[in-house]
Amino acid sequence: MNQWVNFTKGFIKENPVFTLLLGLCPTLAVTSSAFNGFGMGIATTFVLMCSNMVVSLVKNYIPNKVRIPSFIVIIASFVTIVELVMQAYAPSLFKALGIFIPLIVVNCLVLGRAEGFASKQSFLSSLIDGLGMGLGFTFALTLLGSIREMLGAGSIFGFKFIPGDAILVFILQPGAFIVLGYLIAMFNRLKKSA
């Protein structure tokens, strides 16, 4: 039962983007569309789940002096898998996300969960935590990308529903900060009322 609490906390109570403010660099950079946000979220979720599982399995065999470098090597292995698969099967998404795919290796969300949770918990708890936090991150990026795409391009997931031009600033970097600020305020209000 306790594992399911770990699964759900990544959505509102400890949402990586809106509550913990982790992984903001890719959050602000790649969420110009819902599709980009969703793609980056799924890639990060895969890396988070797999690295959490492996770290929980090998935690007793890694000396304390090389713990963080070992975690980075584990994470980098899964990032390489994601990068190669995305390059082969989703080249347009791979091109849109660009440098932010390899930067998943140093995403503070992934490394923080490996160090702060998976290195101290069981395999199943680490898997569920990785899935919950990853889906919370995916939810945040997709929501942010959807709002920016709707306001900035008049479309969602590439489907145009407003003819003509929309408010271009929301597709640009200032729009990411504006929308993220409002979403953080909304999540803080939801947490206080809950």
N, C-alpha and C positions, 0 to 999 in steps of 0.2 A: 504493500500500500504506500509506503514512504517513497518508493521509486516514482510513483505517478505524481506525487507532489513535486519532485524534481523535474518531471516532464512539463508540467503546466506552469511552473514559475517563470519560464523563459518568455511567456507571452505578455503578461502585464506586470506582475509583481517584481520580476527581475529581468525585464526585457533588455537585451544587450544594448540596443540603440537608445530607446526612449527613457530608460531608467538608469542603467549603469553607464551610459555614454561611452560604450566600447566600440571599436571598429568604425569610427566616424570618418576616417579618410576615404575608404571605399564607399561608405554610405553616401557621402556628399558627392563623390566623383562619378559614380556609375549610375545613379538613379535618375538620369534624365528621361528614362522611360520605364514603364512597368516591366517590360520584358527583360531589360538589362538588370533591374533590381532583383527580379525573380531568379534569373540565371546566376547572378553572383551569390544570392542567398542559398540556392541549392548546392552550388560548388562548395561554399563554406560549410554548409551542413554536412556534406559528405566527408570533408576533411576533418571536421570537428568530431563526428561520430567515430570514424576510423582511428584517428589519433588518440581519442579518449580510450577506446578499447585496447589498443596496443600498449599505451602507457600504463593502464591498469594491470595488464598482464606482466609487464617487464619491470614494474616499479621496484621490486625487491632485488633486482639484479643490477641496477644502475647505481654506481657510487655517487654520494652527495656532491662531490667536486665537479662531476660532469653531467649533472642532472639536466640543467637547462640546455646545454648543447645537444645532449641526447634527445631531448624532446623536440628540438628544432629539426634534427635529422629525421625523426619519425614523421613530423608534420610535413617536412619538405618532400618526403617520399610520396605521400598522398596528394600533395599539391601537384607534383609532377604527373601523377596518374590523371588527375582532373584536367590538367593543361593539355596533355596528349589526347585524351578522349574528346575534349571540347574542340581541339584543333581539327580532329578527324571528322567528328560528327555534327558539330555546330560552328562552322567557321565564321559565320557572320557574328554570332555572339562572342566568339573568341576574339575577333577583331574589335568589337565594340568595348569589351572589358579591358583589353590590352594589358598593360603592365600590372593592373590590379589583381590579376590571377596569380602570378608568382608572389605578389606581396601578401597573399593569404598566409604564407609561412610566418610572417612577423605580425600578423593581426593579433592584437592584444587579447581579443576574445578567445581565439584558439589556444594561444600559449597560456593564457590565464586559466582556462578550464583544465588544461593538461596539468599545470603546476598546482593549482588550488583545489581541484576536485579529483581528477582521475588518478593522480599519484597517491591518493589517500583512500580511495574507495574501491569497491568490488567491480568486477567486469560488467555485470548487469546494470548497476547504478551508474557507471560511467557511460554506458551505451545510452541509457535513457536520458541522462543529463545532456549528453552531446546532441541527441535528437531534439530534445525540448529547447535547448538554447539555440540550436541551429534553425529550427522552425520559427522560433521567435525572431531571430535575425532575418530570416527570409520574409516573414510577415512584415517586419519593419521596412525592409528595403523595397518590397513590392508595394506597400502602402504609400511610401514616400515617392516612389517612381510613378505610381498611378496618379497621384495628385498633381505632381509636376507635369506629367504628360497631358492630363486633362486640361490644366490651366494654361500650359505653354504651347500645346499643339492641337488641342481640341480633339484628342483621340485617347484611346486606352488600348493597350496591347496592339497598337498599330491600326486599330479600327477607328476611322475618323467619324465623329458624330456632330461636330460643329464645322460648318462650311467656312472657308476663308481662314484668315490668320487669328491666332489667339494671342495671349500675353507672353511674348517671347522671353521676358526676363525669367520666367519660371523654368525654362529649359536650361538657362545659364546658371553659373555658380551662385550668384546672389539668390536666385529662386530656391536653391537647395537649402541655404541657411534660413530663409524666411519660412519655408514649409516645415523644416525640421524644428524650428523654434516654436511654431504653433502646435505641432504634434507633441513635443515634449511638455508644453504647458497643459495640453489636453490630458496626457497620461498622468501628469502630477495631480490634476484635479480628480481624475478617475480613482487614483490610489487613495486620495484623502477621503473621498466619499464612500469608499468600500469598507 
